Amino acid sequence: MTALTEGTDFEIVGNQRGDVYNEIVIRTINTVDDGDTFTVDLTKYGINATGLMGVEGYEQTTANSIVVAADPTTTVSSGTITCTVSGSNDNNQRYYIIKGFAVPNPSSAI
């Protein structure tokens, strides 16, 4: 298990911001292994510290070709998400889409 470094092992390749909903797109290098971890400060990309909606993960099992779903295990603390890489193989490139609210997640019913 290795802690991945932004700019070396993974990069933010997209950030869509709206008034209510935001999205971060992350790409890793192709040597990432199952169990590796990375962290992202959600507030830096417009997602409220309590506004996480979810994370979609994908693994490229064949270079530049086959992509399969591989959602990570996640935890959030003080607006920072920690993602633990999952999937079927080591040494594959991964993609993640992190979604969340720009405003605090409401705790009351509609």
N, C-alpha and C positions, 0 to 999 in steps of 0.2 A: 504494500500500500504506500503510495507516494502522494504528497501534497503538491498539486499542480500549481504553477505560477502563471498569472495573467501576463500575456505578452511573450511568453516562452512556450508554454504548454497549451494554453488556450487563449482565445481572443473573443471580444465582443464584436460580432460582425454586423449587428443591427440593433437599433433601439427605436421602437415606434412609440411616440408619446401622444396621448390624447387628454382630454379634460378629465375623464373618469378612469380609463383603462390604459395600461401600458404593457409593452412586451419587450423582452430582451432575447436576442438570438446569439447563441454561443457555439463556436466551433473549436474542437480540440485538434491537436496534432495526431498523427497516425500511430503513435507509439504508446497511447494511453491504455492502461490495463484495468481489468475489473478490480474494484476496491480502491482505486485512486480517488482522491477528493479534490474539490476546488471550492472556493468561496467567492461570493459576489455581494457587494453592498447594494442592496435593492434600492435604497434611497438615492444613491448616486445616479440611478437610471430612471427615477421618477415613480418608483413603486413605494407606497407607504410602508412603514415598518410593520404594520399589522394588516397589510392589504394583499398578501400573497394569495393568488387563486389556484395556481398549480404549475407543474413542470411537465413538459413532454420531452422524452428523450428518444434519440435514434442512434443506431450503430451502423457504420458502413462496413459490412462484412466482406465485401469484395471491393478492392480499391476502385474508386470512381464509378461504381456500378450499383451493387445491391445495398439497400438501406432497409433496416428492420427496426421496429419499435423496441426500445430498451430504456424504460423510465428509471431514473436514479432514485436512490433513497435520499431523503432530504430532512434537514432540520433548519429551523430559523431561530435566531437569537438576536435581539436588539437591531432588527432590520438587516442582518447579514444571513444569507442562505448558505448552507454547506450542502453540497451535492456529492454523494458517493456513487461513482460510476458502476453501472451494472451492464450486463450483456453476456453474450455467449463466448466471447473470445478476448484474448489480450492483443495488444498491438493493432488496434483499430481506431479509426477516426470516429468521433462522436459529435452529435449536434443536439443542442438543447434549446427549448423555447420556454422562457419563464414568463408567466403572466400574472398581473396583479393590478390592484386598484391604486389610483393616484391619491385617493382620499382614504381615511381610516375605514376599515371594514366595519360596517354597522353591526352592533351586537343585539339590536332589537329586531323583532319580527316586522314584516311589512304590514 
